[in-house]
Amino acid sequence: SQRDAHLIMSELIKTIPAQSYYTALPQLISRVVHPHPDTAGIVKAILKRVLAKFPEQAMWGLAWLKHSQNEVRADIGADIFKGAQKQLQKTENTKMLNLLVACHGLFKFIIDLAKYIPKNQNSKHLTVRPWKGDAPLSHFVPPVQAALSLSSSTKASSASGRTSEVFPAFVPRMRTFCQYVPVMSSK
């Protein structure tokens, strides 16, 4: 029955390695508004756990949820971020906690940049102001496949699931945004 499945999943949330859930992040995000409240609660709990375990990587997949135009999804996204922040606070992982807090400013900067409409419609480029946030840009892993993909090494299957074992040892870091961005017109 559905109730039995929920009870089993409630226990498995704690025992299945977080990287296993990380690989299903898009599918889990798509189910946060599941019509059955217990299922939606389990999905939210999984997403909080994954975000707290791998904040540098999981924040990108969850960013669109937090900044959704749909108010219900945006509220769920905010709740997931708050829950992950509480978990990081409990474990005294202040570096990752600060990163999750700072990512909100970075997301807003990127969204505002994407929404920007140049005053001169014939402009070939726009000038981007430097991003100044609560954490240096170099603390962020860029949302590129090389940085967000699980490591293929045998260490990735270890039971500890430490971030250093699950993701490649070297991942790129963000440095700055280009000061001049070409403007592409669309119809």
C-alpha positions as CSV (number, residue, x, y, z in Angstrom):
1,S,0.0,0.0,0.0
2,Q,1.0,3.6,-0.3
3,R,1.3,4.0,3.5
4,D,3.8,1.1,3.6
5,A,5.8,2.6,0.8
6,H,6.0,5.9,2.6
7,L,7.2,4.2,5.8
8,I,9.9,2.3,3.9
9,M,11.0,5.4,2.0
10,S,11.1,7.4,5.3
11,E,13.7,4.9,6.6
12,L,15.6,4.7,3.3
13,I,16.1,8.5,3.2
14,K,18.6,8.0,6.0
15,T,20.4,4.9,4.7
16,I,20.7,5.3,0.9
17,P,23.8,7.4,0.2
18,A,23.1,11.0,-0.7
19,Q,25.0,10.6,-4.0
20,S,22.4,8.1,-5.2
21,Y,19.7,10.7,-4.7
22,Y,21.9,13.4,-6.3
23,T,21.9,11.4,-9.6
24,A,18.1,11.7,-9.6
25,L,17.9,15.4,-8.7
26,P,15.9,16.5,-11.8
27,Q,13.3,13.8,-11.3
28,L,13.0,14.5,-7.6
29,I,12.7,18.3,-8.2
30,S,9.9,17.6,-10.7
31,R,7.9,15.7,-7.9
32,V,8.0,18.3,-5.2
33,V,4.4,19.2,-5.9
34,H,3.3,15.5,-5.9
35,P,-0.5,15.3,-5.2
36,H,0.0,13.0,-2.2
37,P,1.3,15.1,0.7
38,D,3.3,12.3,2.3
39,T,5.1,11.6,-1.0
40,A,5.8,15.4,-1.5
41,G,7.2,15.5,2.1
42,I,9.5,12.6,1.4
43,V,10.8,14.2,-1.8
44,K,11.4,17.5,0.1
45,A,13.3,15.6,2.9
46,I,15.5,13.9,0.3
47,L,16.2,17.2,-1.5
48,K,17.1,18.9,1.8
49,R,19.5,16.1,2.6
50,V,21.2,16.2,-0.9
51,L,21.5,20.0,-0.7
52,A,23.1,19.9,2.8
53,K,25.4,17.1,1.7
54,F,26.5,18.6,-1.6
55,P,25.6,22.3,-1.5
56,E,28.2,23.4,-4.1
57,Q,26.7,21.2,-6.7
58,A,23.1,20.7,-5.7
59,M,22.4,24.4,-5.4
60,W,22.3,24.9,-9.1
61,G,19.7,22.2,-9.7
62,L,17.5,23.6,-6.9
63,A,18.0,27.3,-7.8
64,W,15.3,27.4,-10.4
65,L,12.9,25.8,-7.9
66,K,13.6,28.5,-5.3
67,H,13.2,31.3,-7.9
68,S,10.2,29.8,-9.7
69,Q,7.5,32.1,-11.0
70,N,5.1,29.6,-9.4
71,E,4.6,30.7,-5.8
72,V,4.0,27.2,-4.5
73,R,7.2,25.9,-6.1
74,A,9.2,28.9,-4.9
75,D,8.0,28.4,-1.3
76,I,9.0,24.7,-1.5
77,G,12.4,25.7,-2.8
78,A,12.9,28.3,-0.1
79,D,11.9,25.6,2.5
80,I,14.4,23.2,1.1
81,F,17.2,25.8,1.3
82,K,16.2,26.7,4.8
83,G,16.2,23.0,5.8
84,A,19.6,22.4,4.3
85,Q,21.0,25.5,6.1
86,K,19.7,24.2,9.4
87,Q,21.4,20.9,8.8
88,L,24.7,22.7,7.9
89,Q,24.3,24.8,11.0
90,K,23.8,21.7,13.2
91,T,27.0,20.1,11.8
92,E,28.8,23.4,12.2
93,N,29.8,23.4,8.5
94,T,29.9,27.2,8.4
95,K,31.8,27.4,5.0
96,M,29.0,25.6,3.2
97,L,26.3,27.3,5.3
98,N,27.7,30.7,4.2
99,L,27.9,29.5,0.6
100,L,24.2,28.6,0.7
101,V,23.3,32.0,2.2
102,A,25.5,33.8,-0.4
103,C,24.1,31.9,-3.4
104,H,20.8,33.8,-3.1
105,G,22.6,37.0,-4.1
106,L,24.4,35.2,-6.9
107,F,21.1,33.8,-8.3
108,K,19.5,37.2,-8.1
109,F,22.4,38.7,-10.0
110,I,22.2,36.1,-12.8
111,I,18.4,36.4,-13.0
112,D,18.6,40.2,-13.2
113,L,21.2,39.9,-15.9
114,A,19.1,37.5,-17.9
115,K,16.0,39.8,-17.6
116,Y,18.0,43.0,-18.5
117,I,16.6,44.9,-21.5
118,P,19.1,47.3,-23.0
119,K,17.9,50.9,-23.3
120,N,19.3,51.0,-26.8
121,Q,17.7,48.2,-28.8
122,N,20.5,48.4,-31.4
123,S,23.2,47.9,-28.8
124,K,25.7,45.1,-29.7
125,H,26.8,44.6,-26.1
126,L,26.1,45.5,-22.6
127,T,28.4,46.3,-19.7
128,V,28.1,44.0,-16.7
129,R,28.9,45.4,-13.3
130,P,31.1,43.2,-11.1
131,W,29.3,40.9,-8.8
132,K,29.8,41.7,-5.1
133,G,28.3,39.2,-2.8
134,D,28.6,37.7,0.7
135,A,31.1,35.2,-0.5
136,P,33.8,35.5,-3.1
137,L,32.8,34.3,-6.6
138,S,35.8,31.8,-6.4
139,H,33.9,29.9,-3.7
140,F,31.3,28.8,-6.2
141,V,31.5,25.8,-8.5
142,P,30.2,26.9,-11.9
143,P,27.1,25.0,-13.3
144,V,29.1,23.0,-15.9
145,Q,29.0,19.3,-16.4
146,A,32.7,18.8,-15.3
147,A,31.9,20.3,-11.9
148,L,28.5,18.8,-11.3
149,S,29.0,15.2,-12.5
150,L,29.8,12.5,-10.0
151,S,33.3,11.1,-10.1
152,S,33.7,7.9,-12.1
153,S,36.4,6.7,-9.7
154,T,35.9,3.7,-7.5
155,K,36.0,6.0,-4.5
156,A,32.6,7.4,-5.6
157,S,30.9,4.2,-4.5
158,S,32.4,4.3,-1.0
159,A,30.0,4.3,1.9
160,S,31.3,7.5,3.5
161,G,30.0,9.6,0.6
162,R,32.3,12.5,1.4
163,T,32.1,15.2,-1.3
164,S,35.9,14.9,-2.0
165,E,35.3,11.2,-2.9
166,V,32.0,11.7,-4.8
167,F,33.0,14.5,-7.2
168,P,36.2,14.9,-9.1
169,A,39.2,16.1,-7.1
170,F,39.6,19.1,-9.2
171,V,36.6,21.2,-10.3
172,P,36.7,24.6,-11.9
173,R,35.8,27.6,-9.9
174,M,34.1,30.9,-10.9
175,R,36.4,33.9,-11.1
176,T,34.5,36.7,-12.7
177,F,31.8,37.6,-15.2
178,C,32.8,39.0,-18.5
179,Q,32.5,42.8,-18.4
180,Y,31.2,43.0,-21.9
181,V,28.4,40.7,-23.0
182,P,27.2,40.5,-26.6
183,V,23.6,41.2,-27.1
184,M,21.8,38.8,-29.4
185,S,18.5,40.0,-30.7
186,S,15.6,37.6,-31.0
187,K,12.2,37.9,-32.7
